[in-house]
Amino acid sequence: MKIASIDIGTNAIKSKIFKTTPTSIEFIEGIRSPIRLGTDVFNTGFLTKDKLNLLINTLKKYQKQFIKHQYYYV
């Protein structure tokens, strides 16, 4: 089974994809998108609409990648 995870941080969105068996976990690939969500939050306390839209579009790109390669994601 292939499993994907997403980490949404203040500096970047990162995904790691692994192939698993009952006895092993193998790293397949990683994706990183430096969208710098923290810049707005640290300055104003909120995400701007532009950053929020960038976040949504980035997550949609990741989702397409996961579906294309048949990764399981939660």
Backbone as a ProteinNet text record, in pm:
[ID]
protein_1_A
[PRIMARY]
MKIASIDIGTNAIKSKIFKTTPTSIEFIEGIRSPIRLGTDVFNTGFLTKDKLNLLINTLKKYQKQFIKHQYYYV
[TERTIARY]
83.8	0	89.6	48	119	39	108.4	44.5	108.9	27	76.6	33.8	121.6	88.3	118.6	49.2	71.4	96.5	200.6	233.4	218.2	124.8	104.1	169	278	350.9	348.2	416.6	418.4	504.4	599.8	691.8	659.9	615.1	593.8	489	435.7	351.9	439.7	442.1	526.8	444.3	477.6	414.4	521.9	497.6	587.2	502.6	555	485.3	568.6	500.9	567.5	497.3	574.4	519.6	531.3	420.7	422.6	385.3	440.5	401.7	380.8	333.9	318.2	448.8	562.6	690.4	785.5	743.9	838.6	768	842.2	798.6	912.8	883.8	986.5	946.4	1035.8	1012.1	1017.1	915.1	910.6	948.7	879.5	910.5	857.8	908.5	863.7	834.1	737.1	699.9	704.9	756.8	763.1	720.9	630	584.1	602.5	700.5	728	631.9	513.5	416.1	414.5	488.2	510.7	382.5	299	175.5	202.3	311.5	340.8	365.8	408.8	438.8	318.4	202.6	81.4	37.1	38.1	-11.1	73.8	205	292.2	275.5	245.8	231.4	92.8	-12.9	-148.6	-234.6	-190.4	-270.9	-369	-372	-466.8	-400.4	-462.4	-422.3	-495.4	-426.6	-493.2	-567.3	-661.7	-734.4	-638.2	-536.7	-439.9	-364.5	-321	-248.3	-340.8	-464.7	-560.7	-589	-605.2	-626.8	-504.9	-385.5	-263.2	-257.1	-294.7	-299.1	-396.9	-516.8	-618.8	-570.7	-514.3	-466	-350.3	-264.7	-153	-204.7	-301.8	-358.9	-430.4	-495.7	-560.4	-457	-342.2	-234.7	-183.3	-165.9	-121.2	-223.9	-351.5	-456.9	-454.3	-438.1	-430.3	-312.6	-200.1	-81.1	-109.8	-175.9	-207	-301	-402.6	-497.9	-429.2	-348.8	-277.9	-191.3	-122.9	-30.9	-93	-223	-298.1	-239.7	-208.8	-166.4	-290.1	-287.7	-393.3	-358.4	-455.6	-431.5	-551.1	-524.6	-629.9	-633.3
-115.9	0	124	228.1	355.7	454	523.8	617.7	755	859.5	996.1	1074.2	1163.7	1251.9	1395.4	1489	1631.4	1702.7	1787.9	1871.2	2016.5	2088.5	2229.8	2310.7	2377.7	2456.6	2604.3	2683.1	2827.3	2867	2783.6	2816.1	2741	2617.6	2536.4	2428.4	2377.7	2259.2	2147	2036.2	1924	1796.5	1709.9	1579.5	1473.3	1363.1	1248	1128.7	1049.7	932.8	809.6	708	585.2	464	361.2	230.8	143.4	80.6	-0.2	-145.1	-231.5	-372.5	-404.1	-521.5	-554.6	-549.5	-557.2	-560.1	-445.6	-352.8	-246.7	-118.2	-9.9	120.7	174.5	208.4	258.6	398	493.9	630.8	630.5	688.8	694.3	832.9	935.6	1071.3	1174	1294.3	1406.4	1525	1604	1724.7	1839.9	1954.1	2070.8	2194.8	2271.7	2397.1	2508.8	2597.2	2705.3	2823	2815.7	2923.1	3026	3004.3	3101.9	3156.3	3066.1	3107.3	3194.5	3169.9	3241.5	3389.9	3431.6	3573.3	3660.9	3626.5	3705	3690.6	3569	3543.4	3615.9	3612.3	3679.1	3831.2	3885.8	4031	4082	4008	4058.7	3971.8	3848.5	3755.9	3674.4	3697.9	3629.2	3590	3491.7	3458.4	3551.6	3602.1	3682.1	3587.9	3643.1	3562.5	3504	3582.2	3532.7	3410.4	3415.3	3300.9	3181.7	3208.1	3100	3032	3111.5	3054.8	2975.8	3026	2954.3	2819.7	2820.4	2696.8	2597	2642.3	2554.6	2498.4	2582.3	2535.2	2436.7	2458.9	2366.9	2231.8	2231.8	2106.3	2031.6	2104.1	2040	1975.4	2042	1983	1854.8	1857.4	1737.2	1625.5	1659.8	1559.8	1495.4	1575.3	1521.4	1424.9	1461.6	1376	1243.4	1250.4	1129.7	1038	1095.6	1016.5	954.9	1034.1	985.8	864.2	867	758.3	656.3	670.3	577.7	567.9	685.5	690.3	703.7	639.4	657.5	780.6	863.6	983.3	1006.3	1072.4	1101.2	1250.4
0	0	0	-72.3	-72	12.7	100.4	192.3	176.4	174.9	165.5	289.1	335.1	446.3	405.8	468.6	440.4	572.3	572.7	688.4	644.5	705.7	673.9	784.8	752	849.5	816.2	895.6	874	755	717.9	609.3	480.5	491.5	372.3	396.8	285.6	288.7	236.6	310.6	271.1	269	175.5	169.1	158.4	222.7	212.6	173	80.9	32.4	64.8	116.8	158.6	98.9	74.6	37.9	161.5	199.5	321.6	292.6	372.8	377.1	525	557.3	699.2	778.9	709.5	782.5	749	659	622.7	580.1	586.4	535.6	451.2	324.8	232.7	184.3	199.6	151.6	-0.7	-66.6	-213	-263.7	-214.7	-260.5	-162.6	-176.9	-97	-187.4	-147	-220.9	-120.8	-164	-75.9	-153.2	-94.5	-154.5	-53.2	-74.9	20.9	3.7	65.2	45.4	158.4	263.3	370.5	433.6	484.8	551	672.9	742.8	866.1	848.4	730.9	707.9	741.5	687	713.7	858.8	908.1	1043.5	1147.4	1131.2	1227.6	1222.7	1104.2	1090.3	1127.9	1088.7	1108.2	1199.5	1223.4	1303	1220.6	1089.2	1001.1	870.1	802.2	665.6	569.6	469.5	366.7	272.1	196.9	98.4	-4.5	-44	-142	-90.2	35.1	93.7	111.5	151.9	169.2	34.9	-70.6	-204.4	-250.8	-220.3	-255.3	-181.4	-55	23.6	-38.2	-70.7	-129.6	-262.8	-348.2	-478.5	-464	-367.4	-341.9	-296.3	-205.6	-157.8	-270.6	-360.4	-475.5	-567.3	-586.2	-667.5	-603.7	-472.6	-401.7	-418.9	-403.8	-416.5	-555.3	-659.7	-795.8	-809.3	-749.8	-752.7	-681.5	-566.3	-489.4	-568	-629.6	-706.9	-828.8	-898	-1017.7	-986.6	-873.7	-838.4	-742.7	-717.4	-632.4	-490.9	-432.7	-293.5	-205.7	-91.3	6.3	88.6	112.5	193.9	284.3	394.1	491.1	516.6
[MASK]
++++++++++++++++++++++++++++++++++++++++++++++++++++++++++++++++++++++++++

